[in-house]
Structure formats: C-alpha cells, structure tokens
Amino acid sequence: MTETPQGIAFTLDGVDELTFARILRDVMDDPAFRRPLQIQAQEPRPGTAARLIVAFDSKERPRAVAAMQRLKTVLLRYGVQVDSVRVPGEE
C-alpha cells in the first residue's frame, strides 16, 4: 500500500512574480529541501496568492518541519509576510 503524501502549505499573499521566482530559486538550491521532500509551487496570478507546499511522507515529518522553519527564514529574507501555514495534523 502506498502512503498518501502530506504537505505543509504556505500562502504568500501579495508576492509578485519576480520575488516568487527568487524565493523558488533559493529554495531549490537549499539542501534543506532535497529529496525525499518535494516542493510544489503555485505562482501568483491575478486574484490568486502564490503558494509553496513542502510535500512529504509521514515518516519524513521531522525533516519537513525543519524545512518549514528554513522556508520561513528564506521568506523573511525577501520581506514576505506569510498569511497562513497549514501543517497536517495540527488543525
């Protein structure tokens, strides 16, 4: 049986395309986000906020939480306010 991946979702309201591209570049170059974690990205669109999701299997939860903290640091570097973060199991 295959496990369903979980994800920590960040909603980044008000982030423009250039800033989002820079954030995504930094995340993709950072070893904190390497496999088995997966980064899913939704670029900003008119009327829709940008989103980044750190996807992981449940056995990788401690690593995903550490990556979440690292992502917060990356976002602060660009002055990005995180509007919401959803962590599975913490609803």
N, C-alpha and C positions, 0 to 999 in steps of 0.2 A: 504494500500500500504506500502510495506517495503522499508525503506530508504537504499540506497547503501552506505556501509561504505567507508570512506575516509582513507587515510593513509599518514603519514609523513615518507618518506623513507630515510634512511641513507645508503650510500655506503661506506664501510670500506675497501679500497684497502690496501693490504699488511698485513692484520691482520692474524696471524697464528691461528691454531685450538685451542691451549691452551689458548691464550689470548681471543679469541672469547668465549670460554666456561666460562672463568672468568667474562667477561663482561655480558654474558647472566645470569649467576648466580646472579650477583649483581642487575641486572635489575629485575629479577623475585622476589628477596627479598625486593625490594624497594616499599613502599606503593604508590609512585607517579604513578606507572604503573598498579595499581589494576583495576579491572573491574569498569566501563564498558569499559575502554580502553583494547586493546588487543595487545600483542606483537607478531609479526610474524618474524621469523628468518630464514635466509638462510646462512648456514655455508660456510666458504671459501672452494673453490675447485680449483684445478689447472686451471688457466685461467679465473676464475670467482671470483670476490671480494665478501666478506661477505656483507650481508645486514641485517639491522634491520628496521622494519616498525612498527610505532605506529599507529594502526588502531582505528578508532573512527567514531561515527555518528556525523553529523554536529552539533547537539546540545551540544556535548561534546568538541567542538573545543577549547575553552579556557583552559580546562583541558589538552587536547592533546598538546597544545603549551607549557604549563608549564612542561609537561612530556618531551617534546623535549629539553627544557633547562636543565632539570635534566639529561637526557641522555648525553648531551654534557659534563656535569660535570663528569659523570661516565667514559666516553671515555677519557677525559683528565687525569684521574687518572691512566690510562694504557698507556698514551703517544700516543694515537691513533689520527691520523690526519683524519678528516672527509673530504673525497674527494668531496662529494656532498650531499645536503639535498634537497628533493623535498617536498614542502608544498602545498597541494591543494589550489587553488585559488590565489596563488602568482606566477604563471608562467609568 
